[in-house]
Amino acid sequence: MYAKRIIPCLDVKEGRVVKGVNFVNLIDAGDPVECAKVYDKAGADELFCGYVPFSWAEKYGTVMALNRREVLSYNVQIGSYSELEILSEMVRRYQKPVHLTFNSLYYLPEQYAEITGIIQKCCRIGFESYIIADPALLVYLREHGIDCEVHLSGDLGTVNTAMTDVFAKLTPKRIIFQRKNTIAEMQEVIRHIRTEHKAQTITEFEAFALNEMCQFSGAFCNSLHCDEMGYLCRVPYWKRPVEKKIPELSVKGTVPGEFMVEEGEDLCDESGYLCGESGCGLCALKQLSNAGITHLKLVGRGNYADFMERDIRNLRWALDILDTVKSDAEYRRKMKIELFPKGCGHLCYYR
């Protein structure tokens, strides 16, 4: 049974929740605490968000962000201490932990002390857990006595048992596997930690479940994740099994089971929504559970708030189906019938 992490993202600007697609055409969506009620009722268990103080943006610019959501001219992440206190109220009222992201791949040497001060300030108002990708930042925090809860970001690239042996010494609580990890690789890492490091602090294991599939690897990507600019991993495409040669594409030696880029039919509903349109791991929930995954990551920062609510409900729906079946085949059949009656987008995290 999963200790589920189903995450709605609240993009806050001037104390109000805003919504849009990829932070474009933003409109006011209401009070963050009130919006949290909707996500809570939809089945969210935890939240995560970015925090970039205005002082940091003034000093280093908006492109050099504290986390991997850079911007050019505006900031829709938490930007002031008063906005952070709004999230603190959500934590208190709904008893839903909020993890703050400090997951840039690296920082300037002089920035580590400054980031440590920001984290200490966040800790004082109730934020206990931080998603970190830069090993040097984690080392710096521990060397300076900062005993906050750390989740190793998927952008850290903890891909094998040797790497977990190194990072286990820095007492993280959770590993967030990167998008490119196979289920077999995750299972081996989890088995290794549970058998070889029984006294260590790593007790939680998180995998991507919905949205924002990257065709590369965030752990080894130095591009900007800036929604005001086009970037390659946002380019939509469809993957389909190749059943025969397609002469116009000059595909030589193509065999069943290989994949190619192909334009697919529009499966979105009248509102433009399709569950898992930008990446989906719902078919693999049974396998992820068997591998030892304890938390599921639902991403989609900058997406419509109502789309995020539907994603949460659909992920919860899939988990409820999982509880009622015995086999992986039965789960997939039932889940696809109920969640994807018209078909899915075939953009699978785990094949």
HELIX and SHEET records of a PDB file:
HELIX    1   1 PRO A   32  ALA A   42  1                                  11    
HELIX    2   2 PHE A   54  TYR A   60  1                                   7    
HELIX    3   3 TYR A   81  TYR A   94  1                                  14    
HELIX    4   4 GLN A  111  ARG A  124  1                                  14    
HELIX    5   5 PRO A  135  GLU A  143  1                                   9    
HELIX    6   6 GLY A  154  LEU A  156  5                                   3    
HELIX    7   7 THR A  161  ALA A  168  1                                   8    
HELIX    8   8 ILE A  183  GLU A  196  1                                  14    
HELIX    9   9 GLY A  218  PHE A  220  5                                   3    
HELIX   10  10 LEU A  232  ARG A  234  5                                   3    
HELIX   11  11 PRO A  247  LEU A  249  5                                   3    
HELIX   12  12 LEU A  282  ALA A  284  5                                   3    
HELIX   13  13 LEU A  285  ALA A  291  1                                   7    
HELIX   14  14 ALA A  305  LEU A  322  1                                  18    
HELIX   15  15 ASP A  328  LEU A  339  1                                  12    
SHEET    1   A 3 VAL A  12  LYS A  13  0                                        
SHEET    2   A 3 ARG A  16  VAL A  21 -1                                        
SHEET    3   A 3 VAL A  24  GLY A  30 -1                                        
SHEET    1   B 7 LEU A  47  GLY A  50  0                                        
SHEET    2   B 7 VAL A  98  PHE A 102  1                                        
SHEET    3   B 7 SER A 129  ILE A 132  1                                        
SHEET    4   B 7 GLU A 149  LEU A 152  1                                        
SHEET    5   B 7 ARG A 174  ILE A 176  1                                        
SHEET    6   B 7 GLU A 204  LEU A 210  1                                        
SHEET    7   B 7 HIS A 295  LEU A 298  1                                        
SHEET    1   C 2 LYS A 239  PRO A 241  0                                        
SHEET    2   C 2 PHE A 259  VAL A 261 -1                                        
END                                                                             
